[in-house]
Amino acid sequence: MAKRRNRPLTEAEAAYRGGYAEGRRFGGCQAIMERVHPFEPVLRDMKVLYIPQGFDAIDEGVILALQQSVRECVVGSPAAMLQEADHHRPDVVLVMNGLHVFPENHLEQVRGIRELGIRTAVWFVDDPYFTEDTASICQHYDVVFTHEEAAVPFYKGQGAQHVIYMPLAVNPGMFHPRRTEPQYQYDICFIGTGFWNRIDLFNQLAPYLADKKVFIAGSQWNRLARLDVLGQFIHEGWIEPGATVNYYNGAKIVINVHRTCENGEDNRNTHQLQGRSINPRTYEIAACGTMQITDTRGDLPRYYQPGYDIETFTTAAELQTQDRLLSAS
């Protein structure tokens, strides 16, 4: 019998195959979600004033969780949190990060809130990249939460009295499996800032990615040396969370790369704290039911089983091997 020649798929065949794969993925996700019992938090008799930083994907999830777990949640603003605390008289003021968008009088406001007899808490979710700032900020709050396990002894050493490791997890109301339109469907997706370690990785991957359908979004990707190959895939600028969910769901594989911890152009980690904990993106991609390939952090096995829930890599060559195997399965 003559061997059947391999030929490129017609547009209709490719669409059918893609639709079948997407239907199978989404159906499997739905079946799993129907077996999972939603977490039911214990309602606490507390009033919380929450001060967001402006990261919608995180802030909306925290606000939703607070609304489900405390008697009353009031959302304030970094510029006016002292006035808002004086007006609302909450039991606790919870500040998200206390960085970037917070005004110069941020810590003066915190002192004023404490003088009102109101407890204050800050949740650092950019650790360990801004220790130059957080080393002093932590001393002004009653309670310090951090999503970075390695930062707990660091903040205690800086004089913080109560330090608690509290990972971010994910907002399932935003990040969940969904069907996507063709404009969101890619072979490989990466969404995030072009930090130098990510730039180095994608420069190495350029020959491998050249003939694939790739989506790379975020700022600073003009740093790439291989723009001749990768430039066609880059979408500069901010991708709002709703679109991010669509791209995660539409991709066959989403790459996750933690930023380097080295102090320098992209970080203010003057205390040289090394990261052990996974980033928010790890949870968000997984919550969409999409295949994720990530570099490793020390506490990854605490939440996901490598080789089962998630795939890992340490070099560009390993990532390419993982992608080939997963694409063929």
Residue frames relative to the residue before (quaternion, step in Angstrom):
aa qw qx qy qz dx dy dz
M 1.0000 0.0000 0.0000 0.0000 0.00 0.00 0.00
A 0.4599 -0.6880 0.4919 0.2707 3.54 -0.90 0.94
K 0.4911 -0.6589 0.4840 0.3008 3.53 -1.06 0.79
R 0.4523 -0.6701 0.5188 0.2778 3.53 -1.07 0.80
R 0.3911 -0.7323 0.5068 0.2323 3.55 -0.78 1.01
N 0.4246 -0.6581 0.5536 0.2832 3.51 -1.12 0.74
R 0.0188 0.7919 -0.6091 0.0389 3.54 -0.89 0.93
P 0.5972 -0.5574 0.4169 0.3985 3.57 -1.14 0.49
L 0.5135 -0.6341 0.4806 0.3214 3.56 -1.10 0.69
T 0.4679 -0.6285 0.5303 0.3238 3.52 -1.12 0.62
E 0.6770 -0.4837 0.3518 0.4289 3.57 -1.24 0.29
A 0.6588 0.5079 -0.3075 0.4620 3.58 1.00 -0.83
E 0.6563 0.5084 -0.3109 0.4627 3.59 0.98 -0.83
A 0.6477 0.5146 -0.3139 0.4660 3.56 0.99 -0.85
A 0.6502 0.5122 -0.3126 0.4660 3.57 1.00 -0.83
Y 0.6448 0.5179 -0.3190 0.4629 3.58 0.99 -0.83
R 0.6734 0.4937 -0.3004 0.4611 3.57 0.89 -0.95
G 0.6588 0.5081 -0.3068 0.4622 3.58 0.97 -0.85
G 0.6624 0.5059 -0.3021 0.4626 3.56 0.98 -0.85
Y 0.6316 0.5289 -0.3279 0.4624 3.57 1.02 -0.77
A 0.6722 0.4984 -0.2972 0.4598 3.58 0.90 -0.96
E 0.6611 0.5024 -0.3091 0.4637 3.58 0.97 -0.85
G 0.6511 0.5134 -0.3151 0.4618 3.58 0.97 -0.81
R 0.6441 0.5169 -0.3163 0.4668 3.56 1.02 -0.79
R 0.6540 0.5081 -0.3124 0.4654 3.59 0.95 -0.87
F 0.7021 0.4719 -0.2818 0.4527 3.57 0.77 -1.03
G 0.6443 0.5252 -0.3211 0.4537 3.58 0.99 -0.81
G 0.6470 0.5153 -0.3130 0.4668 3.56 1.01 -0.81
C 0.6401 0.5216 -0.3179 0.4660 3.56 1.02 -0.83
Q 0.6519 0.5197 -0.3150 0.4537 3.56 0.95 -0.87
A 0.6468 0.5254 -0.3195 0.4510 3.57 0.96 -0.85
I 0.6609 0.4967 -0.3060 0.4721 3.58 0.98 -0.82
M 0.6707 0.5148 -0.3061 0.4375 3.58 0.89 -0.92
E 0.6260 0.5418 -0.3392 0.4466 3.58 1.11 -0.61
R 0.6662 0.4952 -0.2994 0.4705 3.59 1.20 -0.47
V 0.6467 0.5339 -0.3147 0.4447 3.57 1.22 -0.44
H 0.3023 -0.7478 0.5651 0.1735 3.55 -0.84 0.99
P 0.4636 -0.6956 0.4673 0.2879 3.61 -0.70 1.01
F 0.5069 -0.6372 0.4910 0.3098 3.53 -1.12 0.73
E 0.1582 -0.7850 0.5945 0.0731 3.55 -0.89 0.93
P 0.2558 -0.8058 0.5138 0.1459 3.61 -0.22 1.24
V 0.4936 -0.6198 0.5205 0.3181 3.53 -1.27 0.49
L 0.3737 -0.7351 0.5218 0.2183 3.58 -0.78 1.01
R 0.1667 -0.7984 0.5753 0.0609 3.56 -0.74 1.12
D 0.4444 -0.6921 0.5058 0.2601 3.54 -1.04 0.81
M 0.3959 0.6985 -0.4826 0.3501 3.53 0.45 1.31
K 0.2273 -0.7158 0.6376 0.1716 3.51 -1.29 0.47
V 0.0909 -0.8177 0.5684 -0.0073 3.56 -0.65 1.17
L 0.1999 -0.7215 0.6493 0.1336 3.54 -1.05 0.86
Y 0.1323 -0.8104 0.5698 0.0335 3.56 -0.49 1.23
I 0.1612 -0.7814 0.5997 0.0620 3.56 -0.88 1.03
P 0.2166 -0.8176 0.5210 0.1148 3.62 -0.25 1.23
Q 0.4205 -0.6890 0.5260 0.2680 3.53 -1.31 0.31
G 0.5922 -0.5926 0.3697 0.4019 3.58 1.17 -0.35
F 0.5183 0.5664 -0.4464 0.4596 3.60 1.25 0.31
D 0.3260 -0.8081 0.4499 0.1955 3.56 0.03 1.29
A 0.6389 0.5517 -0.3404 0.4143 3.59 0.92 -0.88
I 0.7109 0.4108 -0.2441 0.5161 3.58 1.10 -0.71
D 0.6806 0.5197 -0.3046 0.4170 3.58 0.77 -1.04
E 0.6691 0.5066 -0.3174 0.4415 3.59 0.86 -0.90
G 0.6506 0.5151 -0.3166 0.4596 3.57 1.04 -0.73
V 0.6559 0.5022 -0.3107 0.4701 3.58 0.99 -0.84
I 0.6435 0.5195 -0.3231 0.4601 3.59 0.95 -0.86
L 0.6486 0.5149 -0.3151 0.4636 3.58 0.94 -0.89
A 0.6637 0.5056 -0.3056 0.4588 3.59 0.93 -0.89
L 0.6556 0.5029 -0.3129 0.4684 3.59 0.98 -0.80
Q 0.6391 0.5344 -0.3264 0.4466 3.58 0.98 -0.81
Q 0.7027 0.4541 -0.2559 0.4843 3.56 1.15 -0.62
S 0.7832 0.3760 -0.1659 0.4665 3.59 1.16 -0.45
V 0.7494 0.2709 -0.2172 0.5639 3.64 1.23 -0.07
R 0.6748 -0.5194 0.3484 0.3918 3.54 -1.26 0.47
E 0.8034 -0.0572 0.0710 0.5884 3.59 0.93 -0.85
C 0.0886 -0.7699 0.6311 0.0333 3.55 -1.03 0.90
V 0.0872 -0.7760 0.6244 0.0171 3.56 -0.76 1.11
V 0.2521 -0.7706 0.5687 0.1385 3.59 -0.89 0.94
G 0.1287 -0.8154 0.5635 0.0332 3.56 -0.71 1.11
S 0.4413 -0.6685 0.5229 0.2915 3.56 -1.21 -0.54
P 0.6124 -0.5821 0.3808 0.3755 3.63 -1.06 0.62
A 0.6834 0.5210 -0.2979 0.4156 3.58 0.95 -0.83
A 0.8135 0.2541 -0.0921 0.5150 3.59 1.05 -0.72
M 0.2939 0.8072 -0.4894 0.1497 3.60 1.11 0.39
L 0.6044 0.5435 -0.3759 0.4450 3.64 1.06 -0.53
Q 0.6670 0.4878 -0.2995 0.4768 3.59 0.88 -0.91
E 0.6678 0.5007 -0.3031 0.4598 3.58 0.97 -0.85
A 0.6311 0.5166 -0.3330 0.4733 3.58 1.05 -0.71
D 0.6470 0.5156 -0.3137 0.4660 3.58 0.99 -0.81
H 0.6800 0.4908 -0.2834 0.4652 3.57 1.05 -0.81
H 0.7810 0.3706 -0.1846 0.4676 3.60 0.76 -1.04
R 0.1798 -0.8242 0.5144 0.1542 3.59 1.19 -0.51
P 0.0945 0.8177 -0.5596 0.0961 3.61 0.60 1.11
D 0.5822 -0.5394 0.4613 0.3966 3.54 -1.33 0.09
V 0.7974 0.0562 0.0229 0.6003 3.55 1.07 -0.84
V 0.1956 -0.7116 0.6557 0.1597 3.54 -1.23 0.62
L 0.1081 -0.7941 0.5976 0.0255 3.58 -0.66 1.15
V 0.1436 -0.8060 0.5736 0.0259 3.56 -0.58 1.23
M 0.3052 -0.7452 0.5652 0.1788 3.56 -0.88 0.96
N 0.8818 -0.0267 -0.0544 0.4676 3.54 -0.60 1.28
G 0.1379 -0.8149 0.5494 0.1227 3.62 0.78 -0.95
L 0.6066 0.5391 -0.3405 0.4749 3.58 1.21 0.53
H 0.8094 0.3750 -0.2228 0.3931 3.51 -1.47 -0.02
V 0.8466 0.1143 -0.0446 0.5179 3.62 0.18 -1.21
F 0.5277 0.6481 -0.4155 0.3591 3.61 1.21 -0.08
P 0.4998 -0.6947 0.4334 0.2825 3.61 -0.92 0.91
E 0.6972 -0.4822 0.3327 0.4132 3.56 -1.31 0.27
N 0.7114 0.4386 -0.2613 0.4830 3.59 1.10 -0.63
H 0.2038 0.8226 -0.5025 0.1713 3.57 1.27 0.43
L 0.7473 0.4096 -0.2365 0.4667 3.59 0.68 -1.07
E 0.5756 0.5501 -0.3807 0.4703 3.58 1.17 -0.46
Q 0.6371 0.5151 -0.3239 0.4731 3.57 1.04 -0.77
V 0.6328 0.5275 -0.3334 0.4584 3.58 0.98 -0.81
R 0.6449 0.5113 -0.3245 0.4662 3.58 0.95 -0.84
G 0.6501 0.5218 -0.3101 0.4571 3.58 1.00 -0.83
I 0.6348 0.5232 -0.3250 0.4666 3.58 1.03 -0.77
R 0.6633 0.4967 -0.3064 0.4684 3.58 0.95 -0.85
E 0.6335 0.5312 -0.3305 0.4553 3.59 1.08 -0.68
L 0.6092 0.5306 -0.3441 0.4785 3.57 1.28 -0.36
G 0.5247 -0.6412 0.4039 0.3878 3.58 1.28 -0.16
I 0.5218 0.6231 -0.4059 0.4180 3.58 1.28 0.36
R 0.4198 -0.7051 0.5119 0.2541 3.59 -0.87 0.93
T 0.1945 -0.7842 0.5838 0.0794 3.54 -1.12 0.78
A 0.0259 -0.7807 0.6243 0.0022 3.55 -1.15 0.71
V 0.1338 -0.7620 0.6274 0.0885 3.56 -1.12 0.70
W 0.1834 -0.7638 0.6111 0.0972 3.55 -1.07 0.80
F 0.1881 -0.7937 0.5733 0.0775 3.57 -0.36 1.28
V 0.0103 -0.8225 0.5677 -0.0333 3.59 -0.60 1.14
D 0.6242 0.4814 -0.3583 0.5003 3.58 1.28 0.39
D 0.3579 0.7352 -0.5007 0.2839 3.59 1.18 0.40
P 0.6631 -0.1825 -0.7172 -0.1128 1.56 -2.10 1.38
Y 0.3595 0.8240 -0.3969 0.1852 3.57 1.25 0.36
F 0.7710 0.3019 -0.1670 0.5353 3.62 1.21 -0.29
T 0.1521 0.8335 -0.5201 0.1082 3.60 0.98 0.77
E 0.5288 0.6179 -0.4151 0.4077 3.61 1.15 -0.42
D 0.7336 0.3875 -0.2083 0.5180 3.57 1.11 -0.74
T 0.7192 0.4804 -0.2738 0.4207 3.57 0.78 -1.02
A 0.5369 0.6341 -0.4052 0.3814 3.61 1.17 -0.46
S 0.7311 0.3717 -0.2300 0.5238 3.58 1.06 -0.69
I 0.6027 0.5731 -0.3642 0.4190 3.61 1.02 -0.74
C 0.6414 0.5735 -0.3316 0.3869 3.58 0.91 -0.92
Q 0.6332 0.5709 -0.3278 0.4071 3.58 1.12 -0.63
H 0.6807 0.5222 -0.2741 0.4346 3.60 1.21 -0.43
Y 0.6774 0.4808 -0.2854 0.4781 3.61 1.26 -0.14
D 0.5534 -0.6035 0.4619 0.3407 3.55 -1.20 0.57
V 0.7953 0.0825 -0.0043 0.6006 3.57 1.00 -0.89
V 0.1397 -0.7710 0.6173 0.0700 3.56 -1.04 0.84
F 0.1099 -0.7469 0.6535 0.0547 3.54 -0.90 1.04
T 0.0031 0.7859 -0.6183 -0.0129 3.58 -1.11 0.64
H 0.4000 -0.7079 0.5246 0.2522 3.55 -1.06 0.73
E 0.6497 0.5015 -0.3033 0.4841 3.58 1.31 -0.09
E 0.4259 -0.7431 0.4644 0.2254 3.54 -0.48 1.27
A 0.6732 0.5158 -0.2995 0.4371 3.58 0.97 -0.84
A 0.6239 0.5700 -0.3383 0.4139 3.60 1.20 -0.39
V 0.5018 0.6800 -0.4270 0.3216 3.62 1.17 -0.39
P 0.7186 0.4006 -0.2802 0.4946 3.67 0.67 -0.91
F 0.5857 0.5837 -0.3717 0.4220 3.59 1.11 -0.59
Y 0.7059 0.4497 -0.2739 0.4738 3.59 0.81 -0.96
K 0.6031 0.5347 -0.3606 0.4694 3.59 1.06 -0.61
G 0.6621 0.5092 -0.2944 0.4643 3.54 1.06 -0.77
Q 0.6519 0.4989 -0.3053 0.4825 3.57 1.23 -0.43
G 0.6515 -0.5507 0.3058 0.4229 3.57 1.27 -0.04
A 0.4435 0.6751 -0.4739 0.3507 3.60 1.24 0.06
Q 0.4246 -0.7562 0.4492 0.2148 3.57 -0.77 1.07
H 0.7991 0.1171 -0.0292 0.5889 3.58 0.95 -0.89
V 0.0566 0.8019 -0.5858 0.1028 3.59 -0.42 1.25
I 0.0405 -0.8170 0.5734 -0.0462 3.56 -0.75 1.10
Y 0.3662 -0.6980 0.5734 0.2233 3.56 -0.95 0.91
M 0.1294 0.7918 -0.5834 0.1264 3.58 -0.63 1.12
P 0.2457 -0.7949 0.5385 0.1333 3.61 -0.17 1.25
L 0.5939 -0.6293 0.3880 0.3174 3.54 -1.17 0.62
A 0.1429 -0.7729 0.5891 0.1872 3.58 0.84 -1.00
V 0.5210 -0.6538 0.4767 0.2718 3.62 -1.09 -0.60
N 0.4322 -0.6555 0.5524 0.2797 3.53 -1.29 0.45
P 0.2576 -0.8058 0.5103 0.1543 3.65 -0.21 1.19
G 0.5623 0.5903 -0.3958 0.4226 3.57 1.22 -0.24
M 0.7203 0.3824 -0.2274 0.5322 3.56 1.25 -0.45
F 0.7856 0.2630 -0.1257 0.5458 3.57 0.80 -1.03
H 0.3348 0.7069 -0.5502 0.2924 3.55 -0.36 1.29
P 0.6404 -0.5188 0.3761 0.4234 3.62 -1.18 0.33
R 0.1167 0.7708 -0.6212 0.0799 3.54 -1.07 0.81
R 0.5290 -0.5908 0.4937 0.3569 3.54 -1.25 0.39
T 0.1737 -0.8057 0.5614 0.0745 3.57 -1.05 0.73
E 0.4967 -0.6254 0.5171 0.3078 3.51 -1.29 0.49
P 0.6923 -0.5121 0.3111 0.4021 3.61 -1.18 0.50
Q 0.6336 0.5644 -0.3513 0.3957 3.63 1.02 -0.67
Y 0.6867 0.4504 -0.2851 0.4942 3.58 1.26 -0.21
Q 0.6044 0.6072 -0.3374 0.3901 3.59 1.25 -0.13
Y 0.0705 0.7949 -0.5891 0.1271 3.54 -0.65 1.24
D 0.5770 -0.5577 0.4576 0.3831 3.55 -1.29 0.31
I 0.8026 0.0326 0.0513 0.5933 3.55 0.90 -1.04
C 0.0739 -0.8000 0.5954 0.0007 3.55 -0.98 0.91
F 0.0755 0.7487 -0.6585 0.0068 3.53 -1.19 0.70
I 0.0329 -0.7845 0.6192 -0.0103 3.57 -0.85 1.02
G 0.4990 0.6266 -0.4733 0.3666 3.57 -0.66 1.12
T 0.6538 -0.5223 0.3871 0.3871 3.54 -1.32 0.25
G 0.4678 -0.6872 0.4891 0.2639 3.55 -1.11 0.72
F 0.0046 -0.7888 0.6123 -0.0537 3.57 0.34 1.26
W 0.6766 -0.5679 0.2826 0.3741 3.56 -1.11 0.70
N 0.6378 0.5102 -0.3575 0.4528 3.63 0.97 -0.62
R 0.6333 0.5067 -0.3243 0.4868 3.59 1.13 -0.62
I 0.6104 0.5466 -0.3397 0.4619 3.56 1.05 -0.77
D 0.6552 0.5156 -0.3094 0.4573 3.58 0.90 -0.92
L 0.6516 0.5191 -0.3155 0.4543 3.59 0.94 -0.87
F 0.7278 0.4382 -0.2634 0.4571 3.59 0.75 -0.99
N 0.5567 0.5593 -0.4003 0.4659 3.61 1.14 -0.41
Q 0.6705 0.4867 -0.2920 0.4778 3.59 0.99 -0.82
L 0.6938 0.4874 -0.2732 0.4544 3.59 1.06 -0.75
A 0.4324 0.7600 -0.4329 0.2192 3.59 1.21 -0.45
P 0.6871 0.4659 -0.3271 0.4515 3.68 0.70 -0.85
Y 0.6555 0.5176 -0.3089 0.4549 3.59 1.04 -0.77
L 0.7193 0.4601 -0.2501 0.4566 3.58 0.98 -0.83
A 0.4589 0.7522 -0.4149 0.2269 3.57 1.21 -0.49
D 0.7871 0.3122 -0.1654 0.5057 3.62 0.91 -0.84
K 0.5776 0.5815 -0.3769 0.4315 3.58 1.23 0.37
K 0.4795 -0.6182 0.5288 0.3291 3.53 -1.33 0.26
V 0.0295 0.8424 -0.5246 0.1199 3.54 -0.21 1.36
F 0.1224 -0.7656 0.6284 0.0640 3.56 -1.13 0.76
I 0.0345 0.7712 -0.6319 0.0690 3.57 -0.68 1.18
A 0.0361 0.8237 -0.5615 0.0700 3.58 -0.63 1.09
G 0.5084 0.6202 -0.4939 0.3361 3.54 -1.15 0.70
S 0.5845 -0.5794 0.4373 0.3625 3.55 -1.30 -0.13
Q 0.8098 0.3432 -0.2473 0.4065 3.53 -1.43 0.27
W 0.4165 0.7054 -0.4817 0.3113 3.59 1.14 0.44
N 0.4891 0.6333 -0.4417 0.4057 3.57 1.29 0.06
R 0.5050 0.6386 -0.4171 0.4040 3.60 1.29 -0.01
L 0.5099 0.6828 -0.4106 0.3243 3.59 1.19 -0.47
A 0.3830 -0.6928 0.5627 0.2381 3.54 -1.08 0.79
R 0.7375 0.3981 -0.2160 0.5010 3.60 1.14 -0.65
L 0.1309 0.8042 -0.5609 0.1470 3.55 0.83 0.99
D 0.5350 0.6268 -0.4065 0.3944 3.58 1.20 -0.42
V 0.7318 0.3597 -0.2070 0.5405 3.58 1.14 -0.66
L 0.7909 0.3826 -0.1664 0.4477 3.56 0.77 -1.10
G 0.4807 0.7061 -0.4258 0.2984 3.59 1.19 -0.38
Q 0.6432 0.5474 -0.3182 0.4306 3.59 1.04 -0.76
F 0.6924 0.4897 -0.2697 0.4561 3.60 1.20 -0.49
I 0.6282 0.6079 -0.3149 0.3696 3.58 1.23 -0.48
H 0.1019 -0.7511 0.6515 0.0318 3.52 -1.04 0.95
E 0.2428 -0.8157 0.5108 0.1217 3.57 -0.08 1.31
G 0.7377 0.4436 -0.3133 0.4010 3.52 -1.17 0.63
W 0.7260 -0.4646 0.3388 0.3771 3.48 -1.46 0.03
I 0.1587 -0.7380 0.6481 0.1007 3.55 -1.08 0.82
E 0.3676 -0.7518 0.4958 0.2321 3.59 -0.51 1.13
P 0.6887 -0.5469 0.2826 0.3831 3.60 -1.10 0.72
G 0.6384 0.5402 -0.3442 0.4267 3.61 0.94 -0.79
A 0.6683 0.4740 -0.2919 0.4935 3.57 1.01 -0.82
T 0.5969 0.5681 -0.3558 0.4409 3.58 1.06 -0.72
V 0.6351 0.5226 -0.3215 0.4693 3.58 0.97 -0.86
N 0.6515 0.5152 -0.3171 0.4578 3.59 0.96 -0.82
Y 0.6713 0.4887 -0.3048 0.4665 3.59 0.91 -0.88
Y 0.6277 0.5220 -0.3406 0.4664 3.60 0.99 -0.74
N 0.6909 0.4754 -0.2783 0.4681 3.57 0.90 -0.91
G 0.7078 0.4880 -0.2673 0.4352 3.56 1.02 -0.76
A 0.6292 0.5646 -0.3342 0.4167 3.58 1.19 -0.46
K 0.4877 -0.6267 0.5159 0.3213 3.55 -1.15 0.62
I 0.7889 0.0126 0.0294 0.6137 3.55 1.04 -0.86
V 0.1468 -0.7613 0.6261 0.0830 3.56 -1.02 0.88
I 0.2736 -0.7569 0.5762 0.1422 3.56 -0.86 1.03
N 0.0960 -0.7738 0.6251 0.0348 3.56 -1.03 0.87
V 0.0174 0.7955 -0.6033 0.0536 3.58 -0.74 1.08
H 0.3420 -0.7339 0.5499 0.2052 3.59 -0.63 1.09
R 0.4941 -0.6506 0.4760 0.3256 3.57 -1.02 0.71
T 0.5828 -0.5762 0.4358 0.3719 3.56 -1.18 0.51
C 0.4263 -0.7048 0.5096 0.2485 3.58 -1.16 0.59
E 0.4588 0.7131 -0.4386 0.2978 3.59 1.24 -0.17
N 0.4628 -0.6519 0.5249 0.2919 3.54 -1.06 0.81
G 0.3922 0.7219 -0.5034 0.2677 3.57 -1.02 0.71
E 0.8591 -0.1536 0.1046 0.4769 3.52 -1.20 -0.63
D 0.7801 0.3502 -0.1719 0.4891 3.59 0.94 -0.86
N 0.7758 0.2976 -0.1495 0.5359 3.60 1.18 -0.38
R 0.2523 -0.7206 0.6207 0.1785 3.53 -1.35 0.38
N 0.2899 0.7767 -0.4941 0.2618 3.54 1.00 0.94
T 0.0015 0.8552 -0.5177 0.0243 3.57 0.66 1.12
H 0.6567 0.4943 -0.3149 0.4745 3.60 1.19 -0.39
Q 0.3888 -0.7778 0.4347 0.2342 3.57 1.36 0.19
L 0.2280 0.7758 -0.5468 0.2169 3.57 0.97 0.87
Q 0.2861 -0.7715 0.5476 0.1520 3.58 -0.86 0.95
G 0.4143 -0.7386 0.4837 0.2212 3.56 -0.88 0.96
R 0.1473 -0.7781 0.6058 0.0760 3.54 -1.09 0.83
S 0.7152 0.4936 -0.2403 0.4325 3.56 1.15 -0.62
I 0.5456 -0.6381 0.4468 0.3091 3.53 -1.16 0.70
N 0.5069 -0.6668 0.4654 0.2859 3.54 -1.18 0.62
P 0.6881 -0.4775 0.3347 0.4318 3.62 -1.22 0.27
R 0.6003 0.5962 -0.3597 0.3934 3.58 1.06 -0.73
T 0.5772 0.5960 -0.3781 0.4106 3.59 1.08 -0.67
Y 0.6910 0.4654 -0.2659 0.4850 3.57 0.89 -0.98
E 0.6735 0.5344 -0.3037 0.4106 3.58 0.91 -0.96
I 0.6583 0.4922 -0.3080 0.4791 3.58 0.95 -0.86
A 0.6592 0.5151 -0.3091 0.4523 3.57 0.90 -0.94
A 0.6525 0.5355 -0.3180 0.4316 3.59 0.99 -0.82
C 0.6477 0.5100 -0.3156 0.4699 3.59 1.22 -0.42
G 0.4593 -0.7083 0.4368 0.3108 3.59 1.25 -0.04
T 0.4788 0.6657 -0.4204 0.3884 3.55 1.19 0.62
M 0.5298 -0.6140 0.4698 0.3487 3.57 -1.11 0.62
Q 0.0965 -0.8087 0.5803 -0.0057 3.56 -0.75 1.14
I 0.0996 -0.7428 0.6585 0.0688 3.54 -1.10 0.83
T 0.0162 0.8337 -0.5469 0.0745 3.58 -0.53 1.17
D 0.4689 -0.5817 0.5551 0.3655 3.51 -1.27 0.34
T 0.5340 -0.6892 0.4070 0.2724 3.57 -1.14 0.49
R 0.0796 -0.7204 0.6847 0.0768 3.50 -1.35 0.56
G 0.6940 -0.5551 0.2790 0.3639 3.55 -1.11 0.75
D 0.7710 0.3651 -0.2143 0.4758 3.59 0.92 -0.80
L 0.3098 0.7756 -0.5018 0.2252 3.61 1.22 0.23
P 0.6943 0.4802 -0.3126 0.4354 3.68 0.78 -0.88
R 0.5318 0.6191 -0.4157 0.4014 3.60 1.21 -0.25
Y 0.7921 0.3107 -0.1334 0.5082 3.58 1.08 -0.73
Y 0.7946 0.1232 -0.0533 0.5921 3.60 1.12 -0.62
Q 0.3703 -0.7168 0.5477 0.2218 3.54 -1.14 0.67
P 0.3501 -0.7475 0.5212 0.2171 3.62 -0.37 1.16
G 0.7696 0.3015 -0.2568 0.5009 3.53 -0.92 0.95
Y 0.7357 0.3173 -0.2019 0.5633 3.56 1.32 -0.17
D 0.7797 0.2577 -0.1367 0.5541 3.59 0.65 -1.11
I 0.8064 0.0809 0.0747 0.5810 3.51 1.05 -0.87
E 0.2846 -0.7396 0.5787 0.1927 3.58 -1.16 0.56
T 0.2050 -0.7955 0.5633 0.0885 3.57 -1.10 0.70
F 0.0814 -0.7716 0.6282 0.0586 3.54 -1.33 0.36
T 0.2379 -0.7568 0.5858 0.1656 3.56 -1.27 0.36
T 0.7788 0.1901 -0.1181 0.5860 3.60 1.21 -0.42
A 0.6555 -0.4989 0.3852 0.4160 3.55 -1.28 0.29
A 0.6295 0.5394 -0.3356 0.4474 3.59 1.02 -0.76
E 0.6499 0.5055 -0.3147 0.4724 3.59 0.99 -0.81
L 0.6334 0.5302 -0.3354 0.4529 3.57 0.98 -0.81
Q 0.6465 0.5136 -0.3196 0.4649 3.58 0.96 -0.85
T 0.6444 0.5184 -0.3221 0.4607 3.59 0.96 -0.82
Q 0.6482 0.5125 -0.3132 0.4680 3.58 0.94 -0.89
D 0.6617 0.5115 -0.3143 0.4493 3.57 0.91 -0.89
R 0.6407 0.5207 -0.3292 0.4582 3.60 0.95 -0.83
L 0.6778 0.4962 -0.2961 0.4545 3.57 0.88 -0.95
L 0.6968 0.4727 -0.2797 0.4612 3.57 0.88 -0.92
S 0.6476 0.5225 -0.3198 0.4532 3.58 1.03 -0.75
A 0.6878 0.4805 -0.2771 0.4683 3.57 1.13 -0.65
S 0.6179 0.5810 -0.3458 0.4013 3.60 1.20 -0.42
